[in-house]
Amino acid sequence: MNISLNWLKDFVTWDCSVEELAEQLTLVGLNVEEISDFVREYPGVVVGYVETCQQHPDADKLSLCTVNNGESVSQVICGAANVKAGMNIVFAQTGALLPGGFKIKKAKIRGVESFGMICSESELGLAVKSDGIMELAPDLKPGTSIDELFGYKDTVLDVEVTPNRPDLLSHLGVAREVAAITGSLLNTPEVWSPPKAGKEAVDFTVEIEEFADCSRYTAHLARDLKVKQSPQEMINRLTAVGLRPINNVVDITNYVMFELGQPLHAFDLNKISGNRLFTRKSKGGEKFVTLDGVERELTDQDLVIADSIGSVAVAGVMGGQRSEVDEDTSDLLLESAYFNPSLIRKTSRRLQLQSDSSYRFERTVDWENVDFAAKRALYLLQKNADAHVVSNFVDRQDPDRAELNTVPLRVEQVNRLLGAEITTIEVVDILASIGLKSKLLGQASDRKSVTGQLMVTIPSFRRDIFIEVDLIEEVARIYGFNNLKIESNFRSGTGVKRRECDQVLDKAADYLTGSGFSEIITSSFVSLENVHNLGIVEGDYRFEMMRIHNPHHGGETLLRTTMIPSMLDTVRRNINADAEIPVKLYQVNSVFLPSLKLEHELRHEDEKLLPLERKVLQFAIAGKEEQAHHSLPMVLMELKGIVEQLSIDMGEQLVIMPGGDEPYYQKGLQFILSNSAGDNIGSMGLVSRSVLSKYNIDFPVSIVELDLGKFGLNVPTVKFVNYSRYQASTRDLSLIAPETVSYKSIIEAVEYSAGKLLVDVEMFDIYKGKNIPSGSVSLGIRLKFQSTKSSLKSKAVDVAINKVTERLSGTLGVTIRD
Amino acid sequence: MEWLTEMRENGLALIAEIDSIDSLEQVRVELLGRKGKLTTQLRGLKDLPDDERPKAGAALNKLRQEYEVLIEERKTSFAAQKEATLADGCDLTLPSVAPVTPGNRHPLTSVINEICDIFYGMGFSREDGPDVELDYYNFTALNFPDDHPARDIQDTFYINDKVLLRTQTSPAQVRIMEQQTPPLAVIVPGRVYRNEALDASHVAEFFQIEGLYVGKDVSLADLKTTVLQFVTQFYGDDVITRFRPHFFPFTEPSVEVDMQCMACHGDGCNVCGKTGWLEIMGAGMVHPNVFKAAGYDSDKYTGFAFGLGIDRIAMLKHAIKDIRYLYENDLRFLSQFRSVR
């Protein structure tokens, strides 16, 4: 809301600086977001007298004039039809600066030199459009600065008005707050008052269909008026607060709305059919052209003002073109009303039409102000449009309207909630400063106590105050939040330990970042195309995605059930940005899966409408096309290593089982990850080439996903196991194994047969090819033996090795290479 | 003998600029060489008047000694450096061999962790709330009337009439109150969603932290104490704050907390939009209607709640001018935060 300080001064005075005023307003809750100077100046523009005016020798539509600026005479070319000798005009001399930064220079037009410009109103920024140049009063002295006529200086405060304070959407409302701060008196504006005697009859009626939709409607008639331009001061103020001046009638309705907060509407009386207006719901399906020239379809939920033919206004939102005030209007009907806020809001939203009027109605207007604002407008219509105001008028009110206008307040509760010690009399004074009168219940001696009881009368412009705490807030903001003491002995509690799930995540993040992974944060939204690209199709539970009803323009429309697309997208973008290979990334984000909640788990009956939100830890490597152990993709085996180490870090034996059938992983190159309890908690795999090609990624990518809800929790406390202090003995075995035998089964066979002296076994070589029979692979494994009781004798190790070789050849067909 | 003083100073400046063994040799020749400045001057002594000659000669010789000592000192230090790096032919200035270049957390995660750590110390525990939320928890239970303009403050993504993407972390307040009994002190970090036009300071998904404290006789002064403790620990002792009345449907009284702009110290600059203040959080006393929705007796309990925008804090802290950098996940951005905890 823009507040003009010149305008504000009509109602209230202050003797501090603008900055101090803004600061004080901010501290009582009217956040001043910007202080700006509104300056309209016309450097170099003066009153000019046209001495001669002839046709340009070389152009039919141009005139060649001589203009006297009081000191000298200049030759000026003018394109307006209405220029003639002997008139006073607005003369922008060479070097003058017009609004919009337009600088006047000497020019040559069709071979003739021109030293300046004769201006129209629109060129001065005083009108949106104008026909021809502006003619000034003949008694003005040439050379007079135009600033004296049309210059304007003001300071405008941009005040943030919160939705609970519609009373502040007006200059008078803001003036009330200023008065509360400065203690100055509040002036009220001049209004029209009906003559005491000789009342004219008014031959007009208003029917209200439902008082619930419209609890008050006043209609005044103003006749024989002249539509013209508003006085300069009104134009200046409207322009300063960002409104566009149109004509005196429209300007008055806008002016009063910004002055008093009540939206008004002026109908051209002669365009209204019959002498009755109806406030009713639209008949539905009705086509209606609003003032902005747009045809809109109304529903039977929209409140309209109608005459005997049909609608003339969408109530509280915008008037109709049919009854619009124009230059020929002589009689008008002025509407001032109170419409149901939620009704106006619904219509305004449905029509996507928010006006200054609907903005105020949906925040509720001041019921008592309806009549006052109308009378203010009538006063201005008399003054600015020479209107004759018909002395009788229509004022329809809901006879059953009940309004709460007193609220009890316990001063004890004020102090309890604020942590303060404010006395009853201080509370009374604070409330009085903002127009809230209170009555002390109980004894007069309570005035000095901090526990008095009050009954507070709420004025009609503060119907946002319903309950005690609303009053406490008023006391607090005027008392000043910054004046409340800080209780240094307040302790909110004792220290708290982080949740187990946060600790797990933190540790995983420590390990991943230490291993070169960087964290990314990606969008919860996904497109259907993205999911299709992964090969996820109907039937897969991840295909059932929640759809955003009102998506962002051009944005994605679904809530993701998988984070794979976001990871691939990020990988691609980084590779395209020349990131160093390998790219290692991780993320901890949520996916939104079809709900599996059981009835008895629901805390709220609609809870079953919510998805199952699963927090997933995902990490990925995009690396070079390299192979581990001669044939396996390096990126996959590296990631396997990360998972194994992470598993140890979490104290959880993650089981990594080859298997799984994710459509986006390459067949045979994927794993299922399960925890020690046997729950399937994640997957790992090499992204298939077909998926990568859809993302234009030329490097192999492997990805791990772990369900954080099931990962790393309930880690058993570590129990120390004593280690052997005796010398260990190692033996290397060179094996020839059929390709069909897995490394895992060989290790299991070794561990099974070697006896308890075996403490470790690891692979140190793998080879396939020359000198190795086809269909076989050569493996070098190192076995480490150790006893906890004594140094090992070579013989004991030999025995173990024999058992191992027997087992390997007997059950697996694995032989020892000579 | 002004010329002598000037000459000495020029010479000393040249010596100070020496940064390698090569430049040392150049300077030595320039100052002390056969065609050097000093030698030339010494040769010119014979042209001086008799009474000046001995004095000038002594001064020039003294200067020569001074130059020689200084240059020798520099030479020794270079030699020592060379020895240290190339001892036994080893050049230890060659690049190190790092097995892995570590990655790092996202700066938003780091800010969340840092804030949570501060509140852990004050006795707050961490909780979560769902991203996809019921209209009931996001609005109705938080005292947003149906069809009220207060709902316009936040442009909401709807799934259907009853389900939406939370526009704030505040719905967690009622969820937590339904499950716990006072006294309670919780913080809830999380992602929130708003259907807003994207620009340098707006994205559709961003992060907040909610705080809630409920007990007996909890006051606005207690809220101030908590907020100031947090601000001091997060931003430092010398930060100036102010509390300004505001409106949130779910708190009353409601405040916004401003911090004096650290870039301009309150004078007004581009960082603070010329106001001298930066809004750092919204807060207030829990509204009785919210207690009612949670099944609490508002005559028995009072409490406060607050909310912080994480993105803005991270942007201010790390001088990030455009919020979209936070969500582009470009390693050229992310890798700059290695030193952040």
HADDOCK unambig.tbl for C-alpha pairs under 7 A between the chains (distance, minus, plus):
assign (segid A and resid 26 and name CA) (segid B and resid 244 and name CA) 6.69 0.50 0.50
assign (segid A and resid 27 and name CA) (segid B and resid 244 and name CA) 5.07 0.50 0.50
assign (segid A and resid 27 and name CA) (segid B and resid 245 and name CA) 6.54 0.50 0.50
assign (segid A and resid 28 and name CA) (segid B and resid 244 and name CA) 6.85 0.50 0.50
assign (segid A and resid 28 and name CA) (segid B and resid 245 and name CA) 5.99 0.50 0.50
assign (segid A and resid 29 and name CA) (segid B and resid 244 and name CA) 6.03 0.50 0.50
assign (segid A and resid 29 and name CA) (segid B and resid 245 and name CA) 4.30 0.50 0.50
assign (segid A and resid 29 and name CA) (segid B and resid 246 and name CA) 5.56 0.50 0.50
assign (segid A and resid 162 and name CA) (segid B and resid 247 and name CA) 6.04 0.50 0.50
assign (segid A and resid 163 and name CA) (segid B and resid 149 and name CA) 6.17 0.50 0.50
assign (segid A and resid 163 and name CA) (segid B and resid 150 and name CA) 5.63 0.50 0.50
assign (segid A and resid 342 and name CA) (segid B and resid 147 and name CA) 5.53 0.50 0.50
assign (segid A and resid 342 and name CA) (segid B and resid 148 and name CA) 6.73 0.50 0.50
assign (segid A and resid 345 and name CA) (segid B and resid 147 and name CA) 6.85 0.50 0.50
assign (segid A and resid 363 and name CA) (segid B and resid 149 and name CA) 6.64 0.50 0.50
assign (segid A and resid 416 and name CA) (segid B and resid 217 and name CA) 6.35 0.50 0.50
assign (segid A and resid 416 and name CA) (segid B and resid 219 and name CA) 6.37 0.50 0.50
assign (segid A and resid 417 and name CA) (segid B and resid 218 and name CA) 6.90 0.50 0.50
assign (segid A and resid 417 and name CA) (segid B and resid 219 and name CA) 4.61 0.50 0.50
assign (segid A and resid 417 and name CA) (segid B and resid 220 and name CA) 6.08 0.50 0.50
assign (segid A and resid 418 and name CA) (segid B and resid 219 and name CA) 5.06 0.50 0.50
assign (segid A and resid 418 and name CA) (segid B and resid 220 and name CA) 4.57 0.50 0.50
assign (segid A and resid 418 and name CA) (segid B and resid 221 and name CA) 5.97 0.50 0.50
assign (segid A and resid 419 and name CA) (segid B and resid 219 and name CA) 4.95 0.50 0.50
assign (segid A and resid 419 and name CA) (segid B and resid 220 and name CA) 5.99 0.50 0.50
assign (segid A and resid 419 and name CA) (segid B and resid 221 and name CA) 5.13 0.50 0.50
assign (segid A and resid 469 and name CA) (segid B and resid 252 and name CA) 6.62 0.50 0.50
assign (segid A and resid 470 and name CA) (segid B and resid 252 and name CA) 6.98 0.50 0.50
assign (segid A and resid 473 and name CA) (segid B and resid 252 and name CA) 6.24 0.50 0.50
assign (segid A and resid 473 and name CA) (segid B and resid 253 and name CA) 4.53 0.50 0.50
assign (segid A and resid 477 and name CA) (segid B and resid 245 and name CA) 5.85 0.50 0.50
assign (segid A and resid 481 and name CA) (segid B and resid 243 and name CA) 5.74 0.50 0.50
assign (segid A and resid 481 and name CA) (segid B and resid 244 and name CA) 6.73 0.50 0.50
assign (segid A and resid 482 and name CA) (segid B and resid 242 and name CA) 6.47 0.50 0.50
assign (segid A and resid 482 and name CA) (segid B and resid 243 and name CA) 5.88 0.50 0.50
assign (segid A and resid 484 and name CA) (segid B and resid 221 and name CA) 6.29 0.50 0.50
assign (segid A and resid 485 and name CA) (segid B and resid 221 and name CA) 6.21 0.50 0.50
assign (segid A and resid 486 and name CA) (segid B and resid 221 and name CA) 5.55 0.50 0.50
assign (segid A and resid 486 and name CA) (segid B and resid 224 and name CA) 6.36 0.50 0.50
assign (segid A and resid 486 and name CA) (segid B and resid 225 and name CA) 5.45 0.50 0.50
assign (segid A and resid 487 and name CA) (segid B and resid 221 and name CA) 6.30 0.50 0.50
assign (segid A and resid 487 and name CA) (segid B and resid 222 and name CA) 6.39 0.50 0.50
assign (segid A and resid 487 and name CA) (segid B and resid 225 and name CA) 6.13 0.50 0.50
assign (segid A and resid 488 and name CA) (segid B and resid 225 and name CA) 6.67 0.50 0.50
assign (segid A and resid 490 and name CA) (segid B and resid 222 and name CA) 6.25 0.50 0.50
assign (segid A and resid 490 and name CA) (segid B and resid 225 and name CA) 7.00 0.50 0.50
assign (segid A and resid 492 and name CA) (segid B and resid 122 and name CA) 6.08 0.50 0.50
assign (segid A and resid 492 and name CA) (segid B and resid 123 and name CA) 6.11 0.50 0.50
assign (segid A and resid 493 and name CA) (segid B and resid 122 and name CA) 6.12 0.50 0.50
assign (segid A and resid 493 and name CA) (segid B and resid 123 and name CA) 4.49 0.50 0.50
assign (segid A and resid 494 and name CA) (segid B and resid 122 and name CA) 6.45 0.50 0.50
assign (segid A and resid 494 and name CA) (segid B and resid 123 and name CA) 4.65 0.50 0.50
assign (segid A and resid 495 and name CA) (segid B and resid 120 and name CA) 5.85 0.50 0.50
assign (segid A and resid 495 and name CA) (segid B and resid 121 and name CA) 4.79 0.50 0.50
assign (segid A and resid 495 and name CA) (segid B and resid 122 and name CA) 5.84 0.50 0.50
assign (segid A and resid 495 and name CA) (segid B and resid 123 and name CA) 4.41 0.50 0.50
assign (segid A and resid 496 and name CA) (segid B and resid 120 and name CA) 5.14 0.50 0.50
assign (segid A and resid 496 and name CA) (segid B and resid 121 and name CA) 6.53 0.50 0.50
assign (segid A and resid 496 and name CA) (segid B and resid 123 and name CA) 5.15 0.50 0.50
assign (segid A and resid 496 and name CA) (segid B and resid 124 and name CA) 6.47 0.50 0.50
assign (segid A and resid 496 and name CA) (segid B and resid 125 and name CA) 6.11 0.50 0.50
assign (segid A and resid 497 and name CA) (segid B and resid 120 and name CA) 6.98 0.50 0.50
assign (segid A and resid 513 and name CA) (segid B and resid 102 and name CA) 5.50 0.50 0.50
assign (segid A and resid 513 and name CA) (segid B and resid 103 and name CA) 4.40 0.50 0.50
assign (segid A and resid 513 and name CA) (segid B and resid 104 and name CA) 4.97 0.50 0.50
assign (segid A and resid 513 and name CA) (segid B and resid 105 and name CA) 6.92 0.50 0.50
assign (segid A and resid 514 and name CA) (segid B and resid 102 and name CA) 4.79 0.50 0.50
assign (segid A and resid 514 and name CA) (segid B and resid 103 and name CA) 6.37 0.50 0.50
assign (segid A and resid 515 and name CA) (segid B and resid 100 and name CA) 6.42 0.50 0.50
assign (segid A and resid 515 and name CA) (segid B and resid 102 and name CA) 5.64 0.50 0.50
assign (segid A and resid 516 and name CA) (segid B and resid 100 and name CA) 6.11 0.50 0.50
assign (segid A and resid 516 and name CA) (segid B and resid 101 and name CA) 5.38 0.50 0.50
assign (segid A and resid 516 and name CA) (segid B and resid 102 and name CA) 3.84 0.50 0.50
assign (segid A and resid 516 and name CA) (segid B and resid 103 and name CA) 4.24 0.50 0.50
assign (segid A and resid 517 and name CA) (segid B and resid 102 and name CA) 6.68 0.50 0.50
assign (segid A and resid 517 and name CA) (segid B and resid 103 and name CA) 4.53 0.50 0.50
assign (segid A and resid 517 and name CA) (segid B and resid 104 and name CA) 6.73 0.50 0.50
assign (segid A and resid 518 and name CA) (segid B and resid 103 and name CA) 4.31 0.50 0.50
assign (segid A and resid 518 and name CA) (segid B and resid 104 and name CA) 4.70 0.50 0.50
assign (segid A and resid 518 and name CA) (segid B and resid 105 and name CA) 5.95 0.50 0.50
assign (segid A and resid 519 and name CA) (segid B and resid 104 and name CA) 6.25 0.50 0.50
assign (segid A and resid 519 and name CA) (segid B and resid 105 and name CA) 4.89 0.50 0.50
assign (segid A and resid 519 and name CA) (segid B and resid 106 and name CA) 5.04 0.50 0.50
assign (segid A and resid 520 and name CA) (segid B and resid 106 and name CA) 6.07 0.50 0.50
assign (segid A and resid 520 and name CA) (segid B and resid 329 and name CA) 5.42 0.50 0.50
assign (segid A and resid 521 and name CA) (segid B and resid 327 and name CA) 6.25 0.50 0.50
assign (segid A and resid 521 and name CA) (segid B and resid 329 and name CA) 6.85 0.50 0.50
assign (segid A and resid 522 and name CA) (segid B and resid 327 and name CA) 6.56 0.50 0.50
assign (segid A and resid 547 and name CA) (segid B and resid 159 and name CA) 6.04 0.50 0.50
assign (segid A and resid 548 and name CA) (segid B and resid 157 and name CA) 6.56 0.50 0.50
assign (segid A and resid 548 and name CA) (segid B and resid 158 and name CA) 5.91 0.50 0.50
assign (segid A and resid 548 and name CA) (segid B and resid 159 and name CA) 4.79 0.50 0.50
assign (segid A and resid 549 and name CA) (segid B and resid 158 and name CA) 5.42 0.50 0.50
assign (segid A and resid 549 and name CA) (segid B and resid 159 and name CA) 5.05 0.50 0.50
assign (segid A and resid 549 and name CA) (segid B and resid 160 and name CA) 6.40 0.50 0.50
assign (segid A and resid 550 and name CA) (segid B and resid 157 and name CA) 6.05 0.50 0.50
assign (segid A and resid 550 and name CA) (segid B and resid 158 and name CA) 6.24 0.50 0.50
assign (segid A and resid 551 and name CA) (segid B and resid 157 and name CA) 6.83 0.50 0.50
assign (segid A and resid 552 and name CA) (segid B and resid 195 and name CA) 6.07 0.50 0.50
assign (segid A and resid 570 and name CA) (segid B and resid 329 and name CA) 6.68 0.50 0.50
assign (segid A and resid 574 and name CA) (segid B and resid 330 and name CA) 6.00 0.50 0.50
assign (segid A and resid 574 and name CA) (segid B and resid 331 and name CA) 6.71 0.50 0.50
assign (segid A and resid 610 and name CA) (segid B and resid 132 and name CA) 6.54 0.50 0.50
assign (segid A and resid 610 and name CA) (segid B and resid 133 and name CA) 6.86 0.50 0.50
assign (segid A and resid 613 and name CA) (segid B and resid 130 and name CA) 6.99 0.50 0.50
